[in-house]
């Protein structure tokens, strides 16, 4: 009783999922809303305000799915089919983005990108809700760890190779055609990933389909109950000191995560017509994803609070250097923007992983799941507002001013996290 069933197809599943996760990494890297779509938006002469608002639209999709889709995700039985469907939706979103770019119409691109980014935000969050549960069903803990790190490395390597191949093959084509070719690789990658995950063999537990049980409710009623449940959980969690501290940390770290899309917008303004601008950004971000893990593990003796502070400082320093080079050019634009994107992506990866580890170290087991989901929803709402304010600033003044402000806030975040981590240690002592 209570023993875990061993999946006899563990090795086969691991091999299939290596390919599937690597292809997902390629797809995300080559159609990343924060980098690729932000760059394309500026390249197609979308106003800076609207390009910046794409960040808010994506986060709105995250929030909506986190609040209203979590209960549906928890009732899923055949998760691999749903993962396959969501990968196909991502492929369709990338295809719509290509089609809009090929029209060369700014109005068409704007309308399509807003729809595509909203859908990507919703699908991204839904996959997050079911993906870890699915992996726990088909792989043991040790193999899950091997899969995550190895697939990221394989996917990053493939992204660099594919991006460079497209760059070489399309040098003579117009900029919009070259950009479309890059996103076309994402369409193909997501489509193959969708077909691949269907080959996973999971243990079939004799049970009735959960989706058929329970009281059926219409959408307005379900949405109202979900919202009331969210408010109730938030009210209870805010009475706990560990949750208030974690929520403050997550809210502060949003400026670090928002650095990437605004760096990409500044890069697009600088050399959107260049034949190598987007290629350099994709390669630098893929390289950062590959190397971020080893870089942060090599300084793993640092506390989680110190890693979050160092990641914030890295984002602040890279932003400051980027703005300085914008006003006083000393380094080639392509090199400067690629280096800044590499540095900030490494910083974001460090912040993300350390934040999760800090949470696991401090959250009581009884409140771990509810605390994570609730804080995530609150933070996403804050990020929608913050991104909109940054977009308005970039539109009214200049994108360089928005990047300067983000960098200053990242510096403040580093100082704040060091202070709050120190208070947590003192309280523990």
C-alpha angles and dihedrals in degrees: 000000000000093000116141117241115238115228108227089205094058095120093045092048091050092053092048093047093049088063095040095050092044090052090048089053090052091048094049093045094051096044100030108156091211095054114011101035093040089052092047091048092058092041089057090051097253109165113261091240091058093042089053092047089060085078091056092046092053092049090048088058089050092051095047093051094043093053101036104024104049096085092050090049091051091056096053118121106178099045098166091063090051091048089051091050092049091050089053089050089053089050089051091049091052089048091052089050090053092048092051093049091051090057087062087212114135092204093052092045092050096050093043095046092052090052094043095048092048090052092046090052092052095045092044091055093044091053089050090053095055106023100080092044089052093050090049089055096053106029138044120240096261093050091047090058092047090049097051097049098037095045091051090053094046092045092049092050092049091047091055092047095047094045092051092046091052090046092054095043097048104039092116095051127091117272096254091052092051091049091049090053090055093052090045088066088057091053091053093044095051091046094052090044089055092053092044097055090056088066092065113110113217131185111265110221115203101246140123118260105271091211090067095052130077131038116318114232131184119243099260091051093046092047092050092050091047091051093048090049090051093051091047093051092047092051091051095045094050089066089066118084095212091056094048089052093048092047091053090050093050093047091050093048093058091087089060092054092045091056094080101062093043091049087052092050091052090049092050092052090051098051113358091140093050117113091223106037100093092037091056093048094050093047093048093049092046091049090050092053090052096047102035093082096052091042094054093038089055089062093036092130087079117096119254089251090054092050091051090049092047091049090051091048090049090053090047094049094047091050092049091049091048093052092045091053089048093058098030106031111210101143129046109272095236093052093044095050094043092050092047092049091048092051096046092046090053088049093050092049091051092048092048096050096041091048091054092048091048089053093050090050095051109029117091112239093240092060100032100103097039092045094052095047094044095047090048092056093048092048093048090054089051090048091053090056094042094049091049091052091049091049091051091050092049090050097045096043121005135303089242089063090052090050089048091053092047090051092050090049090049089055090051089048091055091052092046094050092049090052096046092046089052091052090049091053091047091051091049091051 
